[in-house]
């Protein structure tokens, strides 16, 4: 193989990145601290977005619980997060918020009914190639529709929680 081609392939592989989402409060697949749940302060955990793909104009974030007893429950629907705000602080709204599964604007913490076992909370981040023009009454399905054809990359962080009240 030509050495120049080999070097170019190595550089391309080394420089390719994939969008990632993480939290300083918990690791992927670990338990979400009580502080960020209905049993604690009920505030959003800190979230870090890294390896931002080229062309990203904005981010959207959806937190959902697919283990909810009546179907997937949406905990946070937020969009137009600036790529300059890759460190989302706890208890902040860095973009425009829509309605969660309770029909209220903003974040609502993990809160599975007692006795339903461990629930998985998916924090999904979407890198988008444009800002979205949506109403504050937007629900997850409407956000997903508006993002159609504009997602550059997406990443996911999963946290666990089980209600300790019996």
Buried (B, 14 or more C-beta within 10 A) or exposed (E): EEEEEEEEEEEEEEEEEEBBBBBEBBEEEEBBBBBBBBBEBBBBBBBBBEBBBEEBBBBBBBBBBEBBEEEEBBBBBBBBBEBEBBEBEBBBBBBBBBBBBEEEBBBBBBBBEEEEEEBBBBBBBBBBBBBBEBEEEBBBEBBBEBBEEBEBBBBBBBBBBBBEEE
